[in-house]
Amino acid sequence: MPLRHSLPHNLPPGTGVQAQRFSAEGLLRGDAIPVADGVALVDCGKTQPGHQIRVVDPSTLTECPEGRVVEIWFRGPSVATGYWGNRAASDETFWASLADTPSDRYMRTGDLGFMRGGHLFVSGRLKDLIIIRGQNLYPQDIELVVSERVPEL
């Protein structure tokens, strides 16, 4: 199925995979800017009842506005309580809190993404992100460029 660049945000469940295109340069800066001919990202849908998704700057632990590419945090009845026998890792991953609401607990997914129109888009992994002179580089983008320019690979 070809990826379309502009789709309505009110599609019912079960209608298939939907995607939107975003500026590659914007994503590298941490901004999701819709464009007609850009990087296609899959729309993961809206938050289910009883669950919450927050997009959080991992360095300040503050929630960011729609369209800002940062870490995805999640909470709800489907989240595990932690890792078996690893309290320190469980506390770091499953019991994170925002700077302004320390009593609310979230699971840090380690995924990078953003909200747009109430829908979640995942753009990469926090631990895979390479930062060079303040520019965010994603391994999959480096792989794509190298594979396009080095035929031997």
Secondary structure by P-SEA (a helix, b strand, c coil): cccccccccccccccccccccccaaaaaacccccccccbbbbccccccccbbbbbcccccccccccccccccccccccccccccccaaaaaacccccccccccbbbbbccccccccccbbbbccccccccccccbbbbaaaaaaaaaaccccc
